[in-house]
Amino acid sequence: MGVGFTLCIKTIKNLGSEKHAKFAKHIFKFKEVGCFGLTELGHGSNVKGIETTATYDKLTWEFVINTPNEKSMKFWIGGAAKAATVCVIWAQLIIDDHWYGVHAFVGWIRNKNHDLMPGVIIGDCGLKQGVHGIDNGFLVFENFWLPYDSLLDKFCSITSDGIYQSPLKSSTWFALSLASLSTGRLTITSGSSRCGVLACQIALWFAC
């Protein structure tokens, strides 16, 4: 719920347009389960360095999502292992061999029968130290095709000739892209503080 309602829905609303509203609406009503495909095995906080690629095909108006190597698989993705049907996928946009930086896409990773979509490989990250209620999973993409409308395009677009357009500078675009992470980071920070207080309290009780 935390990932679906904050990271997933907030990103769709922040970066998407009217055609993407259905995804946010369905996740909010539990018709779909959303996950947030940003973190990679070799790229935790280094978002600019992620290696998942989204190559635009001008002939079909589609994006081909690929995981080029092992460390670029999406990892620790909350809800992905068993539950998620929709994913916000972060990838390096490539048009005519030119890299345009990190962009967000949204699409179905499982169909109505809950089977994986062609080109999507998903597995469970396994046992953790705690919070086993979250089925953290990994995602690998092998020529996973997404339609043009999967691009969250409030601040960018691609013309029929394959020309990338955006009124924003790359630094501004990147900052807006990560805005949905702010709530989660604040929650983690405040939660860590509370855990520290409880640890001190337990230690004092034990010492007494």
Phi, psi and chi 1 to 4 in degrees:
 res  aa     phi    psi   chi1   chi2   chi3   chi4
   1 MET       -  -42.0  -73.4  177.6   62.9      -
   2 GLY   -61.6  -46.4      -      -      -      -
   3 VAL   -67.1  -45.7  170.9      -      -      -
   4 GLY   -65.1  -43.9      -      -      -      -
   5 PHE   -80.8  -29.0  -72.9  174.4      -      -
   6 THR  -101.2  -69.9   56.3      -      -      -
   7 LEU   -62.7  -50.5  -63.4  179.1      -      -
   8 CYS   -70.8  -57.4 -160.2      -      -      -
   9 ILE   -63.7  -41.7  -71.0 -179.6      -      -
  10 LYS   -64.5  -38.5 -167.2  171.8 -179.6 -179.2
  11 THR   -66.3  -42.5  -61.1      -      -      -
  12 ILE   -60.9  -41.3  -66.4  170.4      -      -
  13 LYS   -72.7  -37.3  -70.8 -174.3  174.7 -179.0
  14 ASN   -70.4  -40.4  -76.8   -9.7      -      -
  15 LEU  -111.1  -15.9  -57.4 -178.9      -      -
  16 GLY   -91.1  175.9      -      -      -      -
  17 SER  -116.4 -170.3   50.7      -      -      -
  18 GLU   -59.4  -33.9 -174.8   60.9   33.3      -
  19 LYS   -68.1  -15.3   60.0 -170.3  173.4 -173.9
  20 HIS   -95.9   -5.3  -58.2  113.3      -      -
  21 ALA   -59.9  -29.3      -      -      -      -
  22 LYS   -61.9  -34.8   60.5 -178.2  179.7 -177.8
  23 PHE   -64.7  -48.3  -73.3  101.8      -      -
  24 ALA   -62.3  -41.2      -      -      -      -
  25 LYS   -64.0  -43.6 -176.0  178.0  179.4 -179.7
  26 HIS   -68.2  -38.4  -71.7  172.6      -      -
  27 ILE   -66.2  -42.1  -66.5  169.4      -      -
  28 PHE   -63.1  -33.5 -173.4   76.5      -      -
  29 LYS   -94.0    9.7  -68.1 -173.5  174.6 -178.6
  30 PHE    62.9   21.6  -76.1  110.7      -      -
  31 LYS   -78.1  -24.5  -68.2 -177.9  178.4  180.0
  32 GLU  -134.0  158.0  -55.1  -79.5   -1.5      -
  33 VAL  -114.3  123.5  178.0      -      -      -
  34 GLY   -98.8  149.1      -      -      -      -
  35 CYS  -133.6  167.2   65.4      -      -      -
  36 PHE  -121.1   98.7 -169.8   73.9      -      -
  37 GLY   -89.4   73.1      -      -      -      -
  38 LEU  -111.4  -60.8  174.3   60.6      -      -
  39 THR   -59.4  134.9  -58.4      -      -      -
  40 GLU  -116.9  160.3  -65.3  179.3   -3.6      -
  41 LEU   -55.7  -37.9 -175.8   60.3      -      -
  42 GLY  -103.5    4.2      -      -      -      -
  43 HIS  -141.2   92.7  -50.5   87.2      -      -
  44 GLY   -81.8  -84.5      -      -      -      -
  45 SER   -83.4  -11.3  -61.2      -      -      -
  46 ASN   -82.9   75.7  179.5   19.5      -      -
  47 VAL   -66.1  -40.5  177.8      -      -      -
  48 LYS   -62.9  -21.3  -76.3 -172.0  176.3 -178.9
  49 GLY   -93.4    2.8      -      -      -      -
  50 ILE   -58.8  151.4   64.4  171.5      -      -
  51 GLU  -115.4   -5.1  -63.8  179.3  -28.1      -
  52 THR   -59.3  134.9  -60.5      -      -      -
  53 THR  -113.3  148.2   58.8      -      -      -
  54 ALA  -127.4   97.9      -      -      -      -
  55 THR   -93.5  124.0  -54.0      -      -      -
  56 TYR   -83.0  130.2 -176.9   61.7      -      -
  57 ASP  -102.6  108.7 -171.7  -37.2      -      -
  58 LYS   -67.8  -25.8  -68.0 -171.6  -67.0 -174.9
  59 LEU   -73.1  -35.8  -63.2  178.1      -      -
  60 THR  -107.9   -6.3   62.0      -      -      -
  61 TRP    58.2   46.4  -78.6   41.5      -      -
  62 GLU  -133.8  163.3  -68.2  176.4  -63.9      -
  63 PHE  -111.5  139.2  -60.6   96.3      -      -
  64 VAL  -108.5  111.8 -172.3      -      -      -
  65 ILE   -92.3  130.4  -47.5  -64.1      -      -
  66 ASN  -137.9  147.3  -88.0  -64.0      -      -
  67 THR  -103.6  103.0  -58.4      -      -      -
  68 PRO   -71.9  -23.8   24.0  -32.7      -      -
  69 ASN  -155.1  174.3   53.4   63.0      -      -
  70 GLU   -61.7  -41.6 -173.4  177.4   85.7      -
  71 LYS   -74.9   -6.8   65.1 -172.6  178.8   72.7
  72 SER   -98.2    5.6   59.3      -      -      -
  73 MET   -67.8  142.6   70.9  169.9   69.1      -
  74 LYS   -68.1  130.5  -59.8  -61.4 -178.7 -177.0
  75 PHE  -135.7  148.8 -150.6   78.7      -      -
  76 TRP    61.9   31.9  -70.0  121.7      -      -
  77 ILE   -80.0  111.1  -51.2  -55.5      -      -
  78 GLY   -61.6  124.5      -      -      -      -
  79 GLY    87.9   -8.6      -      -      -      -
  80 ALA   -74.3  -34.6      -      -      -      -
  81 ALA   -59.1  -43.3      -      -      -      -
  82 LYS  -128.4  -31.4  -62.0  179.2  178.3   67.0
  83 ALA   -99.0  -41.2      -      -      -      -
  84 ALA   -63.9  140.1      -      -      -      -
  85 THR  -114.6  -26.2   55.6      -      -      -
  86 VAL  -119.8  142.1  169.8      -      -      -
  87 CYS  -135.0  135.6 -175.6      -      -      -
  88 VAL   -88.0  112.7  170.6      -      -      -
  89 ILE  -104.1  126.1  -57.1  169.1      -      -
  90 TRP  -100.0  129.4  -63.0   81.3      -      -
  91 ALA  -153.6  160.9      -      -      -      -
  92 GLN   -79.4  118.4  -59.2  -78.3   -3.4      -
  93 LEU   -77.7  128.4  175.3   61.3      -      -
  94 ILE  -125.1  126.1  -55.8  172.6      -      -
  95 ILE  -129.6  120.6  -53.5  173.6      -      -
  96 ASP    51.8   46.0  -70.6  -27.2      -      -
  97 ASP    67.4    8.1  -65.6  -35.5      -      -
  98 HIS  -102.8  131.6 -175.6   84.4      -      -
  99 TRP   -91.5  128.5  -68.0   56.8      -      -
 100 TYR  -110.4   12.9  -71.5   88.8      -      -
 101 GLY    88.4 -173.8      -      -      -      -
 102 VAL   -74.9  129.7  177.9      -      -      -
 103 HIS  -134.1  161.5  -76.2   68.3      -      -
 104 ALA  -110.2  141.2      -      -      -      -
 105 PHE  -130.6  155.1  -55.1   80.2      -      -
 106 VAL  -132.8  136.3   62.8      -      -      -
 107 GLY  -168.8  172.0      -      -      -      -
 108 TRP   -82.5  129.7  -74.7  -81.7      -      -
 109 ILE  -102.5  -12.5   54.3  175.0      -      -
 110 ARG  -134.4  148.9  -71.4 -176.8  169.4   95.1
 111 ASN   -89.7 -171.3   60.6   23.8      -      -
 112 LYS   -65.0  -23.9  -68.2 -178.9  179.2  179.1
 113 ASN   -88.3    4.4  -63.9  -37.6      -      -
 114 HIS    69.8   20.8 -147.3   66.2      -      -
 115 ASP   -87.2  150.8  -63.0  -40.1      -      -
 116 LEU   -66.2  142.1  -65.9  178.4      -      -
 117 MET   -71.1  153.2  -60.5  -67.4  -77.2      -
 118 PRO   -57.8  131.4  -24.3   34.1      -      -
 119 GLY    92.9   -0.3      -      -      -      -
 120 VAL  -112.3  127.8  178.9      -      -      -
 121 ILE  -119.3  128.7  -61.1  170.0      -      -
 122 ILE  -131.1  140.2  -65.0  179.5      -      -
 123 GLY  -143.2  167.2      -      -      -      -
 124 ASP   -89.6  139.3 -161.7  -57.9      -      -
 125 CYS   -74.3  -10.3  -70.6      -      -      -
 126 GLY    91.3 -167.2      -      -      -      -
 127 LEU   -66.4  145.8  -65.7  174.7      -      -
 128 LYS  -125.2  175.9  -54.3 -175.7  -68.2  -68.9
 129 GLN   -71.4  -23.3  -68.8  -65.5  -37.1      -
 130 GLY  -170.7 -175.0      -      -      -      -
 131 VAL    52.4   56.2 -161.3      -      -      -
 132 HIS   -75.4   -7.2  -70.7  -68.8      -      -
 133 GLY   -70.0  -16.9      -      -      -      -
 134 ILE   -97.1  116.9  -59.2  175.1      -      -
 135 ASP   -86.5   75.8   60.5  -37.0      -      -
 136 ASN   -61.4  130.6  -66.7   98.2      -      -
 137 GLY  -133.8  173.0      -      -      -      -
 138 PHE  -116.2  151.9   62.5   82.6      -      -
 139 LEU  -126.9  133.3  -68.7   88.9      -      -
 140 VAL  -124.1  134.3  174.2      -      -      -
 141 PHE  -113.6  129.4  -56.9  106.9      -      -
 142 GLU  -125.9   95.0  -66.8 -177.7   -9.2      -
 143 ASN    53.4   54.6  -66.7  -34.6      -      -
 144 PHE   -87.3  112.1  175.5   44.7      -      -
 145 TRP   -90.1  131.1  -69.9   76.5      -      -
 146 LEU  -125.9  141.6  -73.6  174.7      -      -
 147 PRO   -69.7  164.5   26.5  -35.0      -      -
 148 TYR   -55.2  -38.7  175.6   83.9      -      -
 149 ASP   -67.3   -4.7  -74.4  -14.0      -      -
 150 SER   -76.3  -19.0   64.8      -      -      -
 151 LEU   -69.7  125.2  172.9   66.4      -      -
 152 LEU   -75.1  103.6  -62.8 -179.6      -      -
 153 ASP  -117.0   32.7   58.6   -5.4      -      -
 154 LYS   -63.0  -34.7 -179.1 -177.0  -72.5 -174.8
 155 PHE  -116.9   12.4  -57.5  108.2      -      -
 156 CYS  -157.3  162.6   64.8      -      -      -
 157 SER  -159.6  165.5   62.5      -      -      -
 158 ILE  -128.1  126.4  -57.2  172.3      -      -
 159 THR   -74.5  171.0   66.8      -      -      -
 160 SER   -62.4  -22.7   57.8      -      -      -
 161 ASP   -87.5    0.9  -61.5  -33.0      -      -
 162 GLY    83.5   24.6      -      -      -      -
 163 ILE   -94.5  126.1  -55.0  -60.6      -      -
 164 TYR   -80.3  135.1  177.6   83.1      -      -
 165 GLN  -133.1  136.6  -64.1  178.6  -29.5      -
 166 SER  -159.0  134.6  176.2      -      -      -
 167 PRO   -78.0   -6.3   30.3  -35.2      -      -
 168 LEU  -104.0  150.5  -55.9  176.3      -      -
 169 LYS   -72.0  156.9  -65.7 -178.8  179.3  179.2
 170 SER   -60.1  -36.4   58.8      -      -      -
 171 SER   -67.8  -40.9   57.2      -      -      -
 172 THR   -65.4  -43.1  -54.3      -      -      -
 173 TRP   -60.2  -42.7  161.0 -107.2      -      -
 174 PHE   -65.1  -42.0 -172.2   71.4      -      -
 175 ALA   -62.9  -43.3      -      -      -      -
 176 LEU   -64.6  -36.6  -78.2  170.4      -      -
 177 SER   -61.5  -36.5  -61.2      -      -      -
 178 LEU   -94.5    5.9  -61.0 -174.6      -      -
 179 ALA   -58.8  -33.4      -      -      -      -
 180 SER   -68.0  -16.1   57.4      -      -      -
 181 LEU   -79.9  -17.4  -68.0  173.6      -      -
 182 SER   -58.5  -46.0  -60.2      -      -      -
 183 THR   -59.4  -45.5  -57.3      -      -      -
 184 GLY   -62.9  -40.6      -      -      -      -
 185 ARG   -66.8  -39.3  -73.6  172.0  171.5  169.5
 186 LEU   -65.0  -40.2  -72.9  169.7      -      -
 187 THR   -63.1  -43.8  -57.6      -      -      -
 188 ILE   -63.1  -42.9  -69.1  170.5      -      -
 189 THR   -62.5  -48.1  -56.7      -      -      -
 190 SER   -67.3  -36.8   60.9      -      -      -
 191 GLY   -64.4  -38.2      -      -      -      -
 192 SER   -63.4  -39.4  -61.4      -      -      -
 193 SER   -63.0  -44.1  176.5      -      -      -
 194 ARG   -63.7  -40.4  -71.4 -165.1  -60.4  -87.7
 195 CYS   -63.7  -37.4  -73.1      -      -      -
 196 GLY   -63.6  -41.3      -      -      -      -
 197 VAL   -63.2  -45.2  169.9      -      -      -
 198 LEU   -63.8  -38.3  -71.1  170.9      -      -
 199 ALA   -63.4  -41.5      -      -      -      -
 200 CYS   -64.0  -41.1  -73.0      -      -      -
 201 GLN   -62.8  -45.3 -172.4  178.6   32.3      -
 202 ILE   -63.4  -42.1  -68.0  168.5      -      -
 203 ALA   -62.8  -40.6      -      -      -      -
 204 LEU   -67.3  -41.9  -74.0  170.1      -      -
 205 TRP   -59.5  -45.4  -78.3  -15.4      -      -
 206 PHE   -63.9  -40.8 -176.4   78.2      -      -
 207 ALA   -63.8  -39.3      -      -      -      -
 208 CYS   -68.3      -  -70.5      -      -      -
